[in-house]
């Protein structure tokens, strides 16, 4: 039915047509042009670094399969909720917009990645919008803020979802580049990675004039990236380690510090989030610390994290509970119920940073070598 619709842009039309023609093997990859009048109850949700996000109802619902007899798409989920992501100035169909569509479409047929249904256009601004799966529980960051007494097994399951999604991204030779709890959504009991706007192919090399411009949420950015090195999968792993800390502790990383040049320097010198105020299994702490190693070559891969979390969840969960019971200080809770946020600690959205003359990344001796209340060398064997 290519003659029955057009986006008004040749590149978008061609891309949608190509996804539909190739979708006989995988219908999940079939995108479509969604007329704006097929959307209603459009409600503003939030502003991101590249544009705005809205919630809406979609009259037709998404494609289920192609009916050869009737020569039409069969659909499910009529009047379903969807999210609309508008990119600033995308009426000119920017490279960023097409990049996000292409990379999202490459990975969103896999589990734990937010689903992309198609593209529409705001008739007033003329900006193109991505039509995405709507996550009813919002961002993981907001969910953790309101739910600070989650069971450990639930937390491990959430982290397993995240590691699985990241493994799917890396398995397609893509680097996310902006992983944090604001870009991870909760849809009922499933955790989904979204916001592929900064994703690039794994072999992408930035131009020199953009190399020192860093975009993201500072506490989640790997130290080598702060110093202007190229993004690698290992940089995503560092971000994943910070996310793991936040899920397990219930506390945003460096919540009591300003997100500024001083924090960037401290991170390069080995500053990492701590579990001082809660009881945490040493095996989990050990995994997180591996992800946060200053030497990117020492960090595990996404599939190694996923497999270890699977072991924690099914094979070693009783061992994790025993480890927690061995922690002497009974006054330390299993999770944090409250914390004081610095007024200038920013987690609301990604920002642009540019740092000069940051020190060479290193591991802090007291963080990685000395034992404390939550980790001893005697517990490290479960990770090996």
Beta strands, then each sheet from edge to edge (+ up, - down):
strand 1: 32-33
strand 2: 39-47
strand 3: 51-58
strand 4: 62-67
strand 5: 72-76
strand 6: 80-87
strand 7: 116-121
strand 8: 128-133
strand 9: 174-175
strand 10: 184-187
strand 11: 190-193
strand 12: 200-201
strand 13: 214-216
strand 14: 351-353
sheet 1: 1+ 7+ 8- 6+ 3- 2+
sheet 2: 4+ 5-
sheet 3: 9+ 12-
sheet 4: 10+ 11-
sheet 5: 13+ 14-
end
